[in-house]
Amino acid sequence: MTEAADEAARRLCYVEVELLTQQEALARQRVDVASIFAEHHVGLVRLALIMVGDQATAEDVVQEAFARTHAGRGRLRDADKALAYVRSAVLNGCRSVLRRRATVFRRSVPYEPPVWSAESAALMGEERREVLIAMRRLPRRQREALTLRYYFDLADQEIADTMGIGASTVRSTITRGLAALGRALGEES
């Protein structure tokens, strides 16, 4: 009788494992990269543009992030976290671009952000341009946190998931970034 009970328990465990495997497969199939692309592509290109400074590179970074996400969509377990994953991939791609630029220009002329076209310079106010220049001078983590908070209006936890840091670190990074930005713009608070 104990052998029969042991056999029944083994079969039950096998069925449970099989159900869990099927549920994971269904969850992985639910990650629809195309719909994430359709909804968030423009915003992610804007994020990359702020980080890297030129449109073509920003579009390349976002396209590469989506291509890699699509190729690895089977490894995504939670469809709700897919957007945070893509945002992280975009930020990582921007970091890679900036690292490559730093390596190339380390011994030559330092990187200068691209000159804005006459049309966009006329449309963009001097104050906004000063803020963008001051943002580029901030450390990478502060610049990313401020962009995700004030440009994308993300909550602390969403920023933390995107950047791979804790929510308390996000809050302190934003506080330090705002203080540094205020100093750079000559604002006393």
Disulfide bonds with the S-S distance in Angstrom:
none
